[in-house]
Amino acid sequence: MLELLKNNFGPGDKLVATSGAPQYVYAQGFLTRDGKHKLLLINKRNHEIEVPLAGTSGLLEKTYGATAAVVDQTTQGAPARVENIGRRRLPPAGFGVAVLTLP
């Protein structure tokens, strides 16, 4: 997880207001120093929680072309897996951490 954070965030990144996350999911938006928009999601529970990403009750206006680097119990210490976000919900596994990068 630390490698995931180190590879995606750094000095000069700005926090942005973030709302719409379900209970037991921590969400924080960032504007990186190179102009990319990123969203950090942390599942604080030991089971999968679906996170609405797009739409009226979601965290983001659109997810087309977004990618998610995910570390959870299924990666078992391996590097983060990268998923294309082509749907409106992201189900991070128990205690999962995801960093979404928007186009």
N, C-alpha and C positions, 0 to 999 in steps of 0.2 A: 504494500500500500504506500509506503514512503517513496518508493521509486515512482509510482504513479503520480503522486503529488509533486515530486521534484521535477519530473519531466513535463508537467503541465502548467505549473505556477512558479512565479519568481518575483524578485524585487521589481517594483514599478507597476505591478498588476493592481487594478482598482476593483474594489468591491462594488457591486450594484444591488439595488433593492430587489429582493426576491420574495415572491409570495405564491401561494397555491399548492404548496407541498402537503401531502397527507400527514396525519399524525404519525409519529415514529420514523419519519424521514426528514433528515436535515438537508436543506437545499441552500446553496449560495451561488449567486451569479458573479462572474468576473469579466472584466474587460482587460485583456492582457496587454502588455506594453507594445506588442506588435499588431494590435488592433483586432485580435480574434475575440469572439464572445464564447465563454465557456461556462458550464454549469456543473458544480460539484454536488453529487447526491450521495448521501450516506444512509443506509438502511440500519436503523438502531435495533432491529428485532432479529430473532433467529428464524425467521420464515420470510418467504417471498411476499413483497408488498408491491402491487401495481401502482406506478406513478404516472398520472395523466400528464402528458407533455404538451399536447397541442389542443386547441379548441377553447371554448369559453371558460372552462374550469381548469385548464392546464397551466403549466409553468411558462410555456413558450408560445409564441404566435404561430410559428411553423417549424417543422422538423425536417423538411425535405433536404437531403444532402448532409444531414448531421451524422456524426460518428460518436460512438461511446467506447471509451477504454474502461474495462470493467475488471475489478479484482474482487473475488468472493470465495466462498468455500469450495467451489468447483475448480478454481484455478490452482489451488493447493500449493501456493508458493511460487508458481510459475509466473512469467511476465503477464501483464494485463492482456486480456483478449480484446480485440477491437471488433465492434459490431456496427453495421450500418443501421441507422434508425430510420426505417421506412414505415413505422407504425406510430400510432398516437400514444402508446403506453410503453413504459419500460419496466419490466419486472426484475429488479435487482434481488438476487438470492439473499438468504439470511446473512446479516452483517456485511452485505456487499457495499462496495464503494465504486462509483462510476463518475467519470469526467466526460461530459458531452461537449463536443466541439462543433459549433455552428458554422455553416459556410459563410 
